[in-house]
Amino acid sequence: MKKFVAALISVVAFSQVVTAAPYYTGIGCNAEGTKCTFGKPSKRVLNWTKQGSVSELGNKCEKFLANIEGRKNIIAQNRPVVLDYRNFTYMWSKKIDQNGQAEIICQVEIHSELENVKIVSETYKKLNWVCDTKDQPGICAHLKSECEALRDQALQDSTVLDATIYKGGSLAQGEICYVATAKFK
């Protein structure tokens, strides 16, 4: 009898554990949403990556996670938000800063535990022909400081969890900066 009661209590206790948001939803999807016959993204899971200096993100990305958690707490004052962080990784990039230190790359899966709260990545703004200074040779339509100002501007939106700058380039458009946001829908 004691074993039966203990088993019953453990089943009830473990059934209350919240499962992570499914990656995909649709026909034939399992509970995790990883194996689907016909599925579409649930928009409740976001792989978020940010690259920066150790002083900005922390030695092991602790500031990166603290900033996301802090923004979540601010947003949660106005709307219900429950997030779970999974598959956190960090690594060193090949880019070296002025002090001779490699930049750090932080990555985390952000799961929205509420069905009606979606989290998506959006491009806030894209600038072409970006230069460090106006004195730099070649075509220079925008400065890197403008990209940073756009990132700060994107963070003013009350639905934005985090914002970052991605860099790229092409022969036709020169150096490009994308300001991307992790945003609640």
Contacts in CASP RR format, 6 or more apart in sequence:
PFRMAT RR
TARGET T0000
AUTHOR 0000-0000-0000
METHOD contacts of the structure
MODEL  1
MKKFVAALISVVAFSQVVTAAPYYTGIGCNAEGTKCTFGKPSKRVLNWTK
QGSVSELGNKCEKFLANIEGRKNIIAQNRPVVLDYRNFTYMWSKKIDQNG
QAEIICQVEIHSELENVKIVSETYKKLNWVCDTKDQPGICAHLKSECEAL
RDQALQDSTVLDATIYKGGSLAQGEICYVATAKFK
18 84 0 8 1.000
18 113 0 8 1.000
19 31 0 8 1.000
19 32 0 8 1.000
20 32 0 8 1.000
20 45 0 8 1.000
20 84 0 8 1.000
20 86 0 8 1.000
20 111 0 8 1.000
20 113 0 8 1.000
21 42 0 8 1.000
21 44 0 8 1.000
21 45 0 8 1.000
21 84 0 8 1.000
21 111 0 8 1.000
21 112 0 8 1.000
21 113 0 8 1.000
22 29 0 8 1.000
22 31 0 8 1.000
22 32 0 8 1.000
22 33 0 8 1.000
22 42 0 8 1.000
22 44 0 8 1.000
22 45 0 8 1.000
23 32 0 8 1.000
23 33 0 8 1.000
23 34 0 8 1.000
23 41 0 8 1.000
23 42 0 8 1.000
23 45 0 8 1.000
24 33 0 8 1.000
24 34 0 8 1.000
24 36 0 8 1.000
24 39 0 8 1.000
24 40 0 8 1.000
24 41 0 8 1.000
24 42 0 8 1.000
25 33 0 8 1.000
25 36 0 8 1.000
25 39 0 8 1.000
25 40 0 8 1.000
25 42 0 8 1.000
26 36 0 8 1.000
26 38 0 8 1.000
26 39 0 8 1.000
26 40 0 8 1.000
27 36 0 8 1.000
27 37 0 8 1.000
27 38 0 8 1.000
27 39 0 8 1.000
28 35 0 8 1.000
28 36 0 8 1.000
28 37 0 8 1.000
28 38 0 8 1.000
28 39 0 8 1.000
29 35 0 8 1.000
29 36 0 8 1.000
29 37 0 8 1.000
29 39 0 8 1.000
30 36 0 8 1.000
33 42 0 8 1.000
42 118 0 8 1.000
43 118 0 8 1.000
43 119 0 8 1.000
43 120 0 8 1.000
43 185 0 8 1.000
44 111 0 8 1.000
44 112 0 8 1.000
44 115 0 8 1.000
44 117 0 8 1.000
44 118 0 8 1.000
44 119 0 8 1.000
45 109 0 8 1.000
45 110 0 8 1.000
45 111 0 8 1.000
45 112 0 8 1.000
45 119 0 8 1.000
46 109 0 8 1.000
46 110 0 8 1.000
46 119 0 8 1.000
46 120 0 8 1.000
46 121 0 8 1.000
46 182 0 8 1.000
47 107 0 8 1.000
47 108 0 8 1.000
47 109 0 8 1.000
48 68 0 8 1.000
48 107 0 8 1.000
48 108 0 8 1.000
48 109 0 8 1.000
48 110 0 8 1.000
48 121 0 8 1.000
48 162 0 8 1.000
48 182 0 8 1.000
49 105 0 8 1.000
49 106 0 8 1.000
49 107 0 8 1.000
49 164 0 8 1.000
50 57 0 8 1.000
50 64 0 8 1.000
50 105 0 8 1.000
50 106 0 8 1.000
50 107 0 8 1.000
50 162 0 8 1.000
50 164 0 8 1.000
51 93 0 8 1.000
51 95 0 8 1.000
51 103 0 8 1.000
51 104 0 8 1.000
51 105 0 8 1.000
51 106 0 8 1.000
51 164 0 8 1.000
52 93 0 8 1.000
52 103 0 8 1.000
52 104 0 8 1.000
52 105 0 8 1.000
53 97 0 8 1.000
53 101 0 8 1.000
53 103 0 8 1.000
53 104 0 8 1.000
54 101 0 8 1.000
54 103 0 8 1.000
54 104 0 8 1.000
56 63 0 8 1.000
57 63 0 8 1.000
57 64 0 8 1.000
57 104 0 8 1.000
57 106 0 8 1.000
58 64 0 8 1.000
58 104 0 8 1.000
59 104 0 8 1.000
60 90 0 8 1.000
61 88 0 8 1.000
61 90 0 8 1.000
61 104 0 8 1.000
61 106 0 8 1.000
64 106 0 8 1.000
64 108 0 8 1.000
65 85 0 8 1.000
65 88 0 8 1.000
65 106 0 8 1.000
65 108 0 8 1.000
67 162 0 8 1.000
68 85 0 8 1.000
68 108 0 8 1.000
68 110 0 8 1.000
68 161 0 8 1.000
68 162 0 8 1.000
68 182 0 8 1.000
71 155 0 8 1.000
71 160 0 8 1.000
71 161 0 8 1.000
71 162 0 8 1.000
72 81 0 8 1.000
72 83 0 8 1.000
72 161 0 8 1.000
75 81 0 8 1.000
75 158 0 8 1.000
75 159 0 8 1.000
75 161 0 8 1.000
75 184 0 8 1.000
78 158 0 8 1.000
79 117 0 8 1.000
79 184 0 8 1.000
80 114 0 8 1.000
80 117 0 8 1.000
81 112 0 8 1.000
81 114 0 8 1.000
81 117 0 8 1.000
81 184 0 8 1.000
82 112 0 8 1.000
82 113 0 8 1.000
82 114 0 8 1.000
82 117 0 8 1.000
83 110 0 8 1.000
83 111 0 8 1.000
83 112 0 8 1.000
83 113 0 8 1.000
83 119 0 8 1.000
84 110 0 8 1.000
84 111 0 8 1.000
84 113 0 8 1.000
85 108 0 8 1.000
85 109 0 8 1.000
85 110 0 8 1.000
85 111 0 8 1.000
86 108 0 8 1.000
86 109 0 8 1.000
86 111 0 8 1.000
87 107 0 8 1.000
87 108 0 8 1.000
87 109 0 8 1.000
88 106 0 8 1.000
88 107 0 8 1.000
88 108 0 8 1.000
88 109 0 8 1.000
89 106 0 8 1.000
89 107 0 8 1.000
89 108 0 8 1.000
90 104 0 8 1.000
90 105 0 8 1.000
90 106 0 8 1.000
90 107 0 8 1.000
91 104 0 8 1.000
91 105 0 8 1.000
92 102 0 8 1.000
92 103 0 8 1.000
92 104 0 8 1.000
92 105 0 8 1.000
93 102 0 8 1.000
93 103 0 8 1.000
93 104 0 8 1.000
93 105 0 8 1.000
94 102 0 8 1.000
95 102 0 8 1.000
95 103 0 8 1.000
96 102 0 8 1.000
96 103 0 8 1.000
97 103 0 8 1.000
110 119 0 8 1.000
110 161 0 8 1.000
110 182 0 8 1.000
112 118 0 8 1.000
112 119 0 8 1.000
112 184 0 8 1.000
117 184 0 8 1.000
117 185 0 8 1.000
118 184 0 8 1.000
118 185 0 8 1.000
119 161 0 8 1.000
119 182 0 8 1.000
119 183 0 8 1.000
119 184 0 8 1.000
119 185 0 8 1.000
120 182 0 8 1.000
120 183 0 8 1.000
120 185 0 8 1.000
121 180 0 8 1.000
121 181 0 8 1.000
121 182 0 8 1.000
121 183 0 8 1.000
122 180 0 8 1.000
122 181 0 8 1.000
122 183 0 8 1.000
123 178 0 8 1.000
123 179 0 8 1.000
123 180 0 8 1.000
124 150 0 8 1.000
124 151 0 8 1.000
124 154 0 8 1.000
124 163 0 8 1.000
124 179 0 8 1.000
124 180 0 8 1.000
124 181 0 8 1.000
125 150 0 8 1.000
125 154 0 8 1.000
125 178 0 8 1.000
125 179 0 8 1.000
126 176 0 8 1.000
126 177 0 8 1.000
126 178 0 8 1.000
126 179 0 8 1.000
127 141 0 8 1.000
127 142 0 8 1.000
127 146 0 8 1.000
127 147 0 8 1.000
127 150 0 8 1.000
127 176 0 8 1.000
127 177 0 8 1.000
128 141 0 8 1.000
128 142 0 8 1.000
128 173 0 8 1.000
128 174 0 8 1.000
128 176 0 8 1.000
129 139 0 8 1.000
129 140 0 8 1.000
129 141 0 8 1.000
129 142 0 8 1.000
129 173 0 8 1.000
129 174 0 8 1.000
129 175 0 8 1.000
130 140 0 8 1.000
130 141 0 8 1.000
130 142 0 8 1.000
130 143 0 8 1.000
130 144 0 8 1.000
130 146 0 8 1.000
130 147 0 8 1.000
130 167 0 8 1.000
130 174 0 8 1.000
130 175 0 8 1.000
130 176 0 8 1.000
130 177 0 8 1.000
131 138 0 8 1.000
131 140 0 8 1.000
131 142 0 8 1.000
131 143 0 8 1.000
131 144 0 8 1.000
131 175 0 8 1.000
132 143 0 8 1.000
132 144 0 8 1.000
133 143 0 8 1.000
134 140 0 8 1.000
134 143 0 8 1.000
139 174 0 8 1.000
142 177 0 8 1.000
144 177 0 8 1.000
147 165 0 8 1.000
147 177 0 8 1.000
147 179 0 8 1.000
148 165 0 8 1.000
150 179 0 8 1.000
151 163 0 8 1.000
151 164 0 8 1.000
151 165 0 8 1.000
151 179 0 8 1.000
152 163 0 8 1.000
154 160 0 8 1.000
154 163 0 8 1.000
154 179 0 8 1.000
154 181 0 8 1.000
155 162 0 8 1.000
155 163 0 8 1.000
157 181 0 8 1.000
157 183 0 8 1.000
159 183 0 8 1.000
159 184 0 8 1.000
159 185 0 8 1.000
160 181 0 8 1.000
160 182 0 8 1.000
160 183 0 8 1.000
160 184 0 8 1.000
161 181 0 8 1.000
161 182 0 8 1.000
161 183 0 8 1.000
161 184 0 8 1.000
162 181 0 8 1.000
162 182 0 8 1.000
163 179 0 8 1.000
163 180 0 8 1.000
163 181 0 8 1.000
163 182 0 8 1.000
164 179 0 8 1.000
164 180 0 8 1.000
165 177 0 8 1.000
165 178 0 8 1.000
165 179 0 8 1.000
165 180 0 8 1.000
166 177 0 8 1.000
166 178 0 8 1.000
166 180 0 8 1.000
167 175 0 8 1.000
167 176 0 8 1.000
167 177 0 8 1.000
167 178 0 8 1.000
168 175 0 8 1.000
168 176 0 8 1.000
168 177 0 8 1.000
168 178 0 8 1.000
169 175 0 8 1.000
169 176 0 8 1.000
170 176 0 8 1.000
END
